Amino acid sequence: MFQFKSYMDLALREAQEAALRGEVPVGAVLVGPDGAVLSQAGNRTRGNNDPTAHAEVLVIREACSKLGSERLTSCDLYVTLEPCPMCAMAISAARIGRLYYGASDPKSGGIEQGPCIFSHPQAHHVPEIYDGIGAAASEELLREFFKSLR
């Protein structure tokens, strides 16, 4: 019998650590089919001077390297914020099986907001999507981070 286990708590910790580094607090965790964590990261765009160093991209890169494959078909991705269009396309290209995300992102989201990447024919793969997991904690972390900048 399948028993769901959320890894959003680990993603939230990664987001908190990103905030402490002055990064937008987004965290991600990629889990293999056996339930083992393959990779986890928070945003590092500023620290790495790399606009593509979003948490999702970082965990995808690390997991692909560990597995020796560009496909993550049976893997689950947990991310604290709705992925942007760039990350949504990376998720599609990696063929990630399931995507769990916390807060919606009306400004920069690419799943339910904006361009709705997985609705386009250019998206070669659409994962199962589960939103709202840990949304309140993710939203609060983002709210406090941006409040501190003002």
N, C-alpha and C positions, 0 to 999 in steps of 0.2 A: 504494500500500500504506500502510495506517495504521500509524503508529509512535507509541506512547504516550510522552508526556513528562510527568513529574510536576512539579508546582509546589509540592509540599509544603515544599521547602526555603525558598521565599519565605514561606509561611504560618508556618513555624517562626521565621523572622526577625521577623516581625510579632509573634508570641507572645513572643519574647525582649524586644522593645522594650516590649511591654505590661507585662511583669514589671518592667522598669526604671522604669516610671511608677507602679508599685504596683498595677497592674491584674492580675486573674487572667490568667495567660498563655495566651491563646487567640488564634490568628491565622487569617486567612482570605484567600484569593485567588480572584477570579472571573475566569475565562478565557473569551474569546469563541471562536466556532467556527473562527476563523483561527489560534488559538493565542496571540493577543495578550492580555496582561494588561489587563483592563478596570478592575479595582480591587483594592486590597489594604489590609488594616487589621488592627489588633489591638483587643482590648476597650478601650472607653473609658467604661464605665459610671460610674466614679468621677470621672474627669476632666471628663466632660460633665454630671455630675449627672443621668444619664439611664439608668434601668434597662433600657431597650431598646437601648442602644448596645453590643450584642454584636457581635463581629467579623463574623459572618455578616450581620446586619442592615445594618451599615455598608457592606459591599461590595455588597450587593444594592441599597441606596439609590443609591450612587454609579454603579453600572453602569446602572441604569434611567435615571438622569438623563442619563448620557452617550449612551445609545442612544435616548432619547426614547420609551421603552416600558416598560410594567409587566411585560412578558413576556421571559424570558431562556431561551427554549426550547432553544437550541442551545449553551448555555453550561455550563461545568464549574465546580463550586465545590470548592475544597480548604480543609479546615478541620482544625486540629490536634486538636480534641476533638469527640466525638460531639455534634451539635447538641441543644440543649435543646428542649422542646416548642414554645416560642415561635418559635425559629429554624426548626424543622422545618416549622411552618405557613407561615412566610414563604417558605421554600424551595418549598413546594408552591404557594403563591399566585403566586410568580414563575415557576413552570413550568420550573425549572432542569432541564437535561437529565441531568446526572450529578453525583453527590455523592461526593467522596472524603474520608474522614476518618481521623485517626490513632487516638488513644486512645479506648477505650470510657469511658463515664461512668455507672457504676452508680448514682451518687447523683442526678444531674440530667439524664441523657440522655433523649432523646425518640424515638430511632430503634429501637434494639434493646433499650433498657431502658425502665422506667417505662411510659408510656402508648402507646408504639409508634405514634406519630402516623400514619405512612403506612399503617397497617392499618385506620384508621378511614374510614368512608364520607365523613366531612367533609373528608378530604384529596382535593381535586379532581385532584391530580396527584401521581404517585409517580416520583421520579427513579431512574435506575439508581444503585445504591449499592455502593461499594467501601470496605470498612473495613480498618483495620490498617496503612495506609500511613504510615510514619514513626511508628508507635505508640510504639516504645521511646524515641525522642527526646522525643516529646510528653509521655509519662508521666514521664520524668526531669525535665523542665522544671517540670511541675506539682508533682511531689514536692518538689523543691528550693525552689520558691516557698512552698509551704505550710509546709515545715520551717522556713524563715526567719521565719515569722510566730509560731512557737511559742516 
